[in-house]
Amino acid sequence: KSSQPDSQGNLVISGHDHSLSKKQLCKHALNVVQTLQRNNFQAYVVGGCVRDLLLGLNPKDFDVATDAKPHEVKKLFRRSRIVGRRFQIVHVQFGREIIEVTTFRSNTNVKNTHLQQAASGLLTRDNMFGTMEEDASRRDLTINALYYDPTKNTLHDFSGGLEDLKDRTIRIIGDPSTRYKEDPVRLLRVARFAAKLDFHVENKTLKPIAKMAEGLNHVSAPRMFDETLKLFMGGQGLAVFNLLTEFNILQQLLPQTHRLIEQGYPYANKLLAQAMTNTDLRISSKKRVTPAFIYAALLWPPVHKYSLEYQQQGHSANVALNKAANDVIGHQISITAIPKRFTTAMREIWSLQLMLPKRAGNRAKRLSEHPRFRAAYDFILLREQSGEDLNGLGDWWTTYQDASEDQQQEMVNLLTKQQSRRRRSGRRPRGKS
């Protein structure tokens, strides 16, 4: 075997003993590595892209780690900029593609001006630069701490990541409790990668999760919004949802919905699981998914419940729904800062749930031309798939969309007749017109 430990005892695997080759890298990442190396810096392709290539998956993006400081990297690439406050990194741009270049970071705990830590243990600033070994120990999971040098065709493994890849194991580097304290988002990453790769979570990594989930309260709401999109829009939403429930993390992300699921509120758990299933299917079919639709589903149970309560207090259905939406969104954005363009779309999807049953006269045609009609129609189907009885509303709209104009008119006429018959016999169902 030509794999051998280096002077620090870390494993350096030569080309004969791993499956990677520089041909698998995107040309821009290779260009960045080679440019840095030509200028006497160390440079490696690192992290998720190495992990995915070793698993035979297609990496979404390529990251590079180097001993060059951010300003030194910036000097070498014309189209590049330094971003980030907590960790300074360089984005090198090639057309529409960005290669993220990170300087090796130190894992030192020495108090200094570069490292700032909150009382909770959360790292708020961390620009201490270090060696490749130190950088590896700062990474979160063993399987994300693999460094590949395409020039020498060597793979560097500092924490048993290759072994864990083989055993399909998610393992935190270092002491899990400390690492979760430093950055509680690691709790979400453990769940996300376990779901994405269908790996099991090693016991020590798993044990403190439920106890430390409250640490997510210290993470900023905008960052939490970005992280939830990665959880639910990565193509393994259902598996993620199940793990978040199992790990007791869901209550931190969606407290209002979680409470109703715990109470067995009708359709709540089924609706969320079905929404995730549908989203995963859309992603695997390369169809568009929007954060607005996903959040409309995630928050529908409390919106539905409060809306009914407001109606019982004497408010009209529209006013009740509006008030419920204000309450639920108001509470949620303090946890995950959903941008206004999405909350606006969510409100429209919800309010159309009251309008889509009202199809008489020329309403059906008007509704079908509403810019948010398609999402609202999908939402009706989702509710029915979850077991809610909406008097065949989904089927009616499915047929209507496929029908010719004359057939559509016939459908509406038939509906109008049925409704006037009901009115005459005094049996008009509530909330339908």
Sequence and secondary structure as in RCSB ss.txt:
>XXXX:A:sequence
KSSQPDSQGNLVISGHDHSLSKKQLCKHALNVVQTLQRNNFQAYVVGGCVRDLLLGLNPKDFDVATDAKPHEVKK
LFRRSRIVGRRFQIVHVQFGREIIEVTTFRSNTNVKNTHLQQAASGLLTRDNMFGTMEEDASRRDLTINALYYDP
TKNTLHDFSGGLEDLKDRTIRIIGDPSTRYKEDPVRLLRVARFAAKLDFHVENKTLKPIAKMAEGLNHVSAPRMF
DETLKLFMGGQGLAVFNLLTEFNILQQLLPQTHRLIEQGYPYANKLLAQAMTNTDLRISSKKRVTPAFIYAALLW
PPVHKYSLEYQQQGHSANVALNKAANDVIGHQISITAIPKRFTTAMREIWSLQLMLPKRAGNRAKRLSEHPRFRA
AYDFILLREQSGEDLNGLGDWWTTYQDASEDQQQEMVNLLTKQQSRRRRSGRRPRGKS
>XXXX:A:secstr
   EE TTS EEE GGGS   GGGS HHHHHHHHHHHHTT  EEEETHHHHHHHTT   S  EEEESS HHHHHH
H SSEEEE SSS EEEEEETTEEEEEEE B      BTTEEE TTS EEEE  B  HHHHHHHSSBGGG EEEET
TTTEEEESSSHHHHHHHTEE BSS HHHHHHH THHHHHHHHHHHHHT EE HHHHTTHHHHGGGGGGS HHHHH
HHHHHHHSSS HHHHHHHHHHTT HHHH HHHHHHHHTT TTHHHHHHHHHHHHHHHHHTT    HHHHHHHHTH
HHHHHHHHHHHHTT  HHHHHHHHHHHHHHHHTTTS   HHHHHHHHHHHHHHHHTT  TTTHHHHHHTSTTHHH
HHHHHHHHHHTT   TTHHHHHHHHHHS HHHHHHHHHHHHHHHHHHHHTT   TT  
